Each structure stands twice: as C-alpha cells, then as structure tokens.
Amino acid sequence: MSNNKYPQEFKDEAVRQVINKGYSVPDVAKRLGISDKSLYYWVKKAKVPPTKSAEQDEIKKLKAELKRVTEERNILKEAAAFFASESRKDTRS
C-alpha cells in the first residue's frame, strides 16, 4: 500500500478539521471515507514539530559565515581609513 494514496492537500484538510475545527477523528474519518487509524496518524504527525532539516543547518552556517565576513570587512575598512589618515599626516609635514 502506497503512502501517497491521498494527496497532501486532502490530508492537511482532514487534519485541520480535527485540530482547528474540533471535530472528532472518527467523525471526520467516516465523512471522508478514510480509516480512523490513518487520520490519527496524520494528526499525530502534524502535531510533532519538524526536525531541523539540512537546509536549516545550511542557513545557520551561512548566517554565521556572513557575520564573520562582515566583521572582517568592517575591520579592514577601519584599518584602511586609519592608514589613509596617517598617510595624509605624513605628507603634510
């Protein structure tokens, strides 16, 4: 039996009827023509917070790298400004 027997939109709507509208699982399952067991599983799955995905880990890593590179750039800008002002002082003497 395939896990994709029902479209995701169908599953989401069935879960919404249970969680948001307060209908009982057996009532919704009977009206939609699905098994109680399937709907209980979908509801349970919907209530579990998603685990961190590889994309979220990558985003976190990239944000940290961006912060580091931005700090390095700012340090280099300050150093360039400092040496430019020192260079101007030396040429005026």
Stockholm file with secondary structure:
# STOCKHOLM 1.0

chainA/1-93         MSNNKYPQEFKDEAVRQVINKGYSVPDVAKRLGISDKSLYYWVKKAKVPPTKSAEQDEIKKLKAELKRVTEERNILKEAAAFFASESRKDTRS
#=GR chainA/1-93 SS CCTTSSCHHHHHHHHHHHHTSCCCHHHHHHHHTCCHHHHHHHHHHHHSCCCCCHHHHHHHHHHHHHHHHHHHHHHHHHHHHHHHHHHHHHHHC
#=GC SS_cons        CCTTSSCHHHHHHHHHHHHTSCCCHHHHHHHHTCCHHHHHHHHHHHHSCCCCCHHHHHHHHHHHHHHHHHHHHHHHHHHHHHHHHHHHHHHHC
//
